[in-house]
Amino acid sequence: RLVHDGIEAEVIDAFSIKPLDSETILGSVHKTGRVLTAEEHSIYGGLGSAVAELLAETTGVSARMARIGVQDSFGTSGGYDELFAAYGLNSDAIVTAVLELCDIR
């Protein structure tokens, strides 16, 4: 659990998409009402998609959700920090996504 500037965040290490840890994810959603997935690859067909399917197929669950990761684009090469900034995966991008998800920005 992280707290920063009045925002409390629960971080889940979803190291496996299959099997997806539905119990942990849904437990967090019930507490927070929000989901932000961050992936070091395409946002299509990965963790974000699996979580979105879980939320859509689970009765009684309502949550705002956003996904950050590589959009539908061709890859490029560069250093770790450069690529994370280019694809919106660095800490600044994650903070911005959280603030938007919480209607703060």
C-alpha positions as CSV (number, residue, x, y, z in Angstrom):
1,R,0.0,0.0,0.0
2,L,1.4,3.4,-1.0
3,V,0.3,6.8,0.2
4,H,1.3,10.0,-1.5
5,D,-0.3,13.5,-1.5
6,G,-3.5,12.1,-0.1
7,I,-3.8,9.2,-2.6
8,E,-3.6,5.7,-1.3
9,A,-2.7,3.0,-3.8
10,E,-2.6,-0.7,-3.5
11,V,0.0,-2.3,-5.8
12,I,-0.4,-5.8,-7.0
13,D,2.4,-7.7,-8.6
14,A,0.5,-9.7,-11.3
15,F,3.4,-11.8,-12.3
16,S,1.1,-14.2,-14.1
17,I,-1.8,-13.6,-16.4
18,K,-2.7,-17.2,-16.6
19,P,-3.8,-18.1,-14.1
20,L,-5.0,-14.6,-13.2
21,D,-5.2,-14.0,-9.5
22,S,-8.8,-12.9,-9.7
23,E,-9.4,-13.1,-5.9
24,T,-6.6,-10.6,-5.2
25,I,-7.6,-8.2,-8.1
26,L,-11.3,-8.3,-7.2
27,G,-10.5,-7.7,-3.5
28,S,-8.5,-4.6,-4.4
29,V,-11.2,-3.4,-6.7
30,H,-13.8,-3.7,-3.9
31,K,-11.5,-1.5,-1.7
32,T,-10.5,1.1,-4.3
33,G,-13.0,1.2,-7.1
34,R,-10.2,1.8,-9.5
35,V,-7.8,-0.2,-11.6
36,L,-4.6,0.9,-13.4
37,T,-2.6,-1.7,-15.2
38,A,0.9,-1.0,-16.4
39,E,2.6,-3.3,-18.8
40,E,6.0,-3.3,-20.5
41,H,4.5,-4.4,-23.8
42,S,1.3,-3.9,-25.8
43,I,-1.8,-3.0,-23.8
44,Y,-3.7,-5.3,-26.2
45,G,-4.1,-8.9,-25.2
46,G,-2.1,-8.6,-22.0
47,L,-2.8,-8.0,-18.3
48,G,-5.1,-5.0,-18.9
49,S,-7.2,-7.0,-21.2
50,A,-7.4,-9.9,-18.8
51,V,-8.4,-7.6,-15.9
52,A,-11.0,-5.8,-18.1
53,E,-12.5,-9.2,-19.0
54,L,-12.6,-10.2,-15.3
55,L,-14.3,-7.0,-14.3
56,A,-16.8,-7.2,-17.2
57,E,-17.7,-10.8,-16.4
58,T,-18.0,-10.4,-12.6
59,T,-21.5,-9.5,-11.4
60,G,-21.7,-6.6,-8.9
61,V,-18.3,-5.1,-9.7
62,S,-18.1,-1.5,-10.8
63,A,-14.7,0.1,-11.3
64,R,-13.0,2.8,-13.3
65,M,-10.1,1.3,-15.2
66,A,-7.1,2.6,-17.3
67,R,-4.3,0.8,-19.0
68,I,-0.8,2.1,-19.7
69,G,1.8,0.4,-21.8
70,V,2.8,0.3,-25.4
71,Q,0.0,1.6,-27.6
72,D,-0.8,0.2,-31.0
73,S,2.6,1.2,-32.5
74,F,5.8,-0.2,-33.9
75,G,8.6,-0.7,-31.4
76,T,11.7,1.4,-31.3
77,S,15.1,1.0,-29.6
78,G,16.8,3.0,-27.0
79,G,17.9,3.0,-23.4
80,Y,15.6,1.8,-20.6
81,D,14.7,5.3,-19.2
82,E,14.3,6.7,-22.7
83,L,11.9,3.9,-23.8
84,F,9.9,4.0,-20.6
85,A,9.4,7.8,-21.1
86,A,8.5,7.3,-24.8
87,Y,5.9,4.7,-24.1
88,G,4.4,6.4,-21.0
89,L,5.7,3.8,-18.5
90,N,7.9,6.0,-16.3
91,S,6.9,7.1,-12.8
92,D,5.7,10.5,-14.1
93,A,3.3,8.8,-16.6
94,I,2.0,6.4,-13.9
95,V,1.4,9.3,-11.5
96,T,-0.4,11.2,-14.2
97,A,-2.6,8.2,-15.0
98,V,-3.5,7.7,-11.4
99,L,-4.4,11.3,-10.9
100,E,-6.6,11.2,-14.1
101,L,-8.2,8.0,-12.9
102,C,-9.0,9.6,-9.6
103,D,-10.4,12.8,-11.3
104,I,-7.7,14.9,-9.7
105,R,-6.3,16.3,-13.0
